[in-house]
């Protein structure tokens, strides 16, 4: 899977106001122009799926956005593609077939060894040592 490059901190970018209208409070949203010029001050990861950008606008308002809210010109300039292209919806059989791992079991699987009280007691101590 390819990953979009991050826009460097300190870069000036443009954001379409129409793409972030549901994300901001009305008071904050009304203070912004239609095309927002902002400077990237930091990165932010919220859900583990994508990295967002913390922006400082010309009005000194701090907001954060994801790649999908960027202006088309900014996306072209930094060669950022829509993240929807990176999610391949494959069937579960296909996914399991690709990542199938064979584990080898170490130790003796003889029933007499497994049911031996000394081995059972050792196993119990080994398993419970992290709990207590």
N, C-alpha and C positions, 0 to 999 in steps of 0.2 A: 504494500500500500504506500503510495506516495503521500507526502505531507506538504501542505502549502508552506512556503517560506514566511517567516514572520517579518513584519515591517519593523525596521529598527526604531528603538526609542529615540525620540527627538525629531522624528520625521513629521512633516506637516501633511495632513491628509484631509479629504473632504468626505462628509457623510450626508446622505439624503435624510432630511427631517422626516419625510413621509414613512421611512422604514423603521423609525424608532418611536413613533407616536404612542404605541401601546406600552412602551417600556418605561416611560418617564411620568412623573407627576405633572398635572396640568400647569401648575405655576412654573415649573422648570421648563416644560415644553414650550410654553408661550414666549419665554425669554430668548429662545433660540431662533436664528434666521432659517430660511428655507434650505439653504445649502450651508452646512456648518463647516467652517474651517477650524481645525483643531490640531493640537500637537500631541503625539503619543508620549505619555509620561511613565507608563508601566504596563505590564501584562497581567492578566487575571484569568485563572481557570476556575470554573464553577462546578461543572457537572462531569468533568473528566473526558468529555467528548471533543472539546474544542478550546482553543486559547483565545481569550478576548483581549481587547486593548482598553486601557484606561486613558481617557483623553482629557485634555484641558482646552476648553474652547477659548475664543478670543474674549468672551465675556467673563472669563475666570470661573466657568462652571465645569465641574468635574463630572464626566459621564463615562460609562464603559459600554463597549459594543463588541459584536463578533464580526467576522468577515462578511457575513451575509448583509450587514447594514452599511457596508462601505459603498461609496459612489462608484459607478461603473468606470469612470476615468481612473480612479485610484486603484481599482482592481487590475486594470490593464497595465498601469504604470509599474506596479509591484508584482505582476504576473500571478495574481491570486485567482484561483478557479473556485467555482461553487463546490462546497463540501459534499453535496448530494451525489456527485459523480464518484466519490470514493467509497460509498457504501454499496457493496455488491450483495444483493439479496439472493442468496443461494439456498437451495434446499438443505435441510438438516443432514440428510444422508451424504450430500456432497461435502459439507463442512466436516462431518465426522470422518469421512474417508480421507481427507487431506491431513487431519491432525491426529490420526490414530497412533497411539503409542503403546508399545508392548512392554509391560513391566515384568521383570523376573522376580520371583519370590525366593528369597534367600532363607535357608534354614531347612529343617527337617519337617516334612508334612506327615510323618507317620503318626497314626492315631494314639499310639502308646506314648510317644514323646509329647504330644499336645496335651493329653489328659493327665500327665504326670503332675502330682500336686506340687512338687518343688518348682517345676517350670511354670505352672500356673501362678504360684506365689511370686516368683521373680517377675513374671509379666505384669502382675497386679502392682507391684512396687514400682516398676518402670513406668507404667501408665499413670499412676496416681501421684508421682513425685512432682509434677507440674501443677497439680491442683492444690496440694497442701503445702 
